[in-house]
Amino acid sequence: MTARVLVLGPTGTIGRAVVAALLADGRAAHCLLRPHHAGGSHGLPERAALHFGSVAGALTESGAEAVICCMASRSGSPADAWAVDHAATVAAIEAAQKHGAHFVLLSAICVQRPLLAFQHAKLAAEAALAASGLRYSVVRPTAYFKSLSGQVARLQAGKPFLLFGDGRLTACKPISDGDLARYLVGCLDDPDRWNRVLPIGGPGPAITPLAQGGMLFAALGLKPRYARVPVRMMDAIVGALALGGRVSGRLAQKAELARIGRYYATESMLVLDPETGRYDAAATPETGTETLEEFYARLARGELSVALGEHSVF
Ligand SMILES: NC(=O)c1ccc[n+]([C@@H]2O[C@H](COP(=O)([O-])OP(=O)(O)OC[C@H]3O[C@@H](n4cnc5c(N)ncnc54)[C@H](OP(=O)(O)O)[C@@H]3O)[C@@H](O)[C@H]2O)c1
């Protein structure tokens, strides 16, 4: 068993879940933190070993045999995506090369049809890893529960659930933080997950936004009410912001966020069949047991909350 693992991005949603999964497995979780967490704002478990400084330094200090990289741009802006999802990730791969560590990279299933800056940045990092000579696992998950929970407050305020088109333009197999974290940790000791790109969803079936709305209304005990947003309205918003973005950096950033929102309104988070150009639910592998329906029920009971950050646009 791989006993010592260095986690990059351990303070993010999935990074935290990975730390918990490593500790639950009886492995040592070494966490590399950015300096702003030095005051103790990280909220990581006491049993996690903390490191500050460089990836190379943390690998030497910890003697880790593997790296699980959950680092990601927090803003989603093109410059940040290239700085974090690409440049910082490639620097980490280079540091791991010197130590011969197995490198598990958290990517995203949406890179199959790359239209956004962060997707190109992630693809470039994936390519650098594949060319590195390291043992690697590239994990491309479907949608996270938090990204499908942005409308809870709207519904609680008596507003309708927003749908793009008829609410059946897309589908995904939502995956919980815990199930994804266990899958990432499972890459360490399973040769079937080595030197491969691994698309992964949660337990099926694939569900549409319309079905998600139904689940959320049922969990909240409210009568379903929907408002439909035509995709062409989103196109108009993206176009207007892009125009404004030519003269204002703030509007350019908003335009990229609007493009991201438009992308997820029209593209499924499922395996893409390169022959037909269609998303294929049956071909999308599944893992774990935790369902979005149970998650919504827990949200409705106030047992947990979601820090949405930039995901609030969805
Ligand atoms: N949302 C979805 O449905 C979905 C689906 C599939 C794939 N994904 C992918 O999953 C990945 C991780 O998502 P997440 O929600 O866990 O991310 P997150 O919560 O935003 O966490 C990002 C992590 O990266 C760290 N980080 C940010 N900038 C950094 C930098 N310059 N140097 C070092 N560390 C840095 C953050 O540290 P600080 O605490 O110091 O900021 C934090 O630990 C993303 O790549 C995303 O594209 C998301």
The ligand as a MOL file (V3000), in Angstrom:
LIG
                    3D

  0  0  0     0  0            999 V3000
M  V30 BEGIN CTAB
M  V30 COUNTS 48 52 0 0 0
M  V30 BEGIN ATOM
M  V30 1 N -17.2940 21.7410 -9.8720 0
M  V30 2 C -17.4690 20.6670 -10.6060 0
M  V30 3 O -18.6080 20.1880 -10.8020 0
M  V30 4 C -16.2790 19.9810 -11.2120 0
M  V30 5 C -16.4900 18.8270 -11.9660 0
M  V30 6 C -15.3840 18.1520 -12.4820 0
M  V30 7 C -14.0990 18.6360 -12.2540 0
M  V30 8 N -13.9280 19.7730 -11.5180 0 CHG=1
M  V30 9 C -12.5440 20.2050 -11.2790 0
M  V30 10 O -12.1850 19.8800 -9.9340 0
M  V30 11 C -11.0350 20.6390 -9.5530 0
M  V30 12 C -10.9980 20.9610 -8.0490 0
M  V30 13 O -12.1850 21.5320 -7.6590 0
M  V30 14 P -12.4630 22.0060 -6.1630 0
M  V30 15 O -13.9120 22.4100 -6.1980 0
M  V30 16 O -12.0050 21.0220 -5.1540 0 CHG=-1
M  V30 17 O -11.5240 23.2960 -6.0930 0
M  V30 18 P -11.5030 24.4400 -4.9710 0
M  V30 19 O -12.4380 24.1070 -3.8620 0
M  V30 20 O -11.6660 25.7480 -5.6630 0
M  V30 21 O -9.9970 24.3280 -4.3680 0
M  V30 22 C -8.8660 24.7710 -5.0720 0
M  V30 23 C -7.6220 24.3770 -4.3260 0
M  V30 24 O -6.4770 24.7740 -5.1050 0
M  V30 25 C -5.6480 25.6260 -4.2860 0
M  V30 26 N -5.0340 26.6760 -5.0920 0
M  V30 27 C -5.6440 27.6620 -5.7860 0
M  V30 28 N -4.7330 28.4350 -6.3820 0
M  V30 29 C -3.5220 27.9390 -6.0580 0
M  V30 30 C -2.1790 28.3230 -6.3680 0
M  V30 31 N -1.9030 29.3900 -7.1170 0
M  V30 32 N -1.1670 27.5770 -5.8590 0
M  V30 33 C -1.4240 26.5110 -5.0730 0
M  V30 34 N -2.6820 26.0890 -4.7430 0
M  V30 35 C -3.7040 26.8110 -5.2340 0
M  V30 36 C -6.5880 26.2320 -3.2460 0
M  V30 37 O -5.8210 26.6590 -2.1240 0
M  V30 38 P -6.2200 27.9530 -1.2200 0
M  V30 39 O -7.0940 27.4270 -0.0990 0
M  V30 40 O -4.9040 28.4110 -0.7360 0
M  V30 41 O -6.9330 28.9200 -2.1150 0
M  V30 42 C -7.4840 25.0290 -2.9470 0
M  V30 43 O -6.8340 24.1680 -2.0650 0
M  V30 44 C -11.0380 21.8040 -10.5090 0
M  V30 45 O -9.9320 21.6010 -11.3590 0
M  V30 46 C -12.3080 21.6760 -11.3330 0
M  V30 47 O -12.1290 22.1150 -12.6670 0
M  V30 48 C -14.9810 20.4480 -10.9980 0
M  V30 END ATOM
M  V30 BEGIN BOND
M  V30 1 1 1 2
M  V30 2 2 2 3
M  V30 3 1 2 4
M  V30 4 1 4 5
M  V30 5 2 4 48
M  V30 6 2 5 6
M  V30 7 1 6 7
M  V30 8 2 7 8
M  V30 9 1 8 9
M  V30 10 1 8 48
M  V30 11 1 9 10
M  V30 12 1 9 46
M  V30 13 1 10 11
M  V30 14 1 11 12
M  V30 15 1 11 44
M  V30 16 1 12 13
M  V30 17 1 13 14
M  V30 18 2 14 15
M  V30 19 1 14 16
M  V30 20 1 14 17
M  V30 21 1 17 18
M  V30 22 2 18 19
M  V30 23 1 18 20
M  V30 24 1 18 21
M  V30 25 1 21 22
M  V30 26 1 22 23
M  V30 27 1 23 24
M  V30 28 1 23 42
M  V30 29 1 24 25
M  V30 30 1 25 26
M  V30 31 1 25 36
M  V30 32 1 26 27
M  V30 33 1 26 35
M  V30 34 2 27 28
M  V30 35 1 28 29
M  V30 36 1 29 30
M  V30 37 2 29 35
M  V30 38 1 30 31
M  V30 39 2 30 32
M  V30 40 1 32 33
M  V30 41 2 33 34
M  V30 42 1 34 35
M  V30 43 1 36 37
M  V30 44 1 36 42
M  V30 45 1 37 38
M  V30 46 2 38 39
M  V30 47 1 38 40
M  V30 48 1 38 41
M  V30 49 1 42 43
M  V30 50 1 44 45
M  V30 51 1 44 46
M  V30 52 1 46 47
M  V30 END BOND
M  V30 END CTAB
M  END
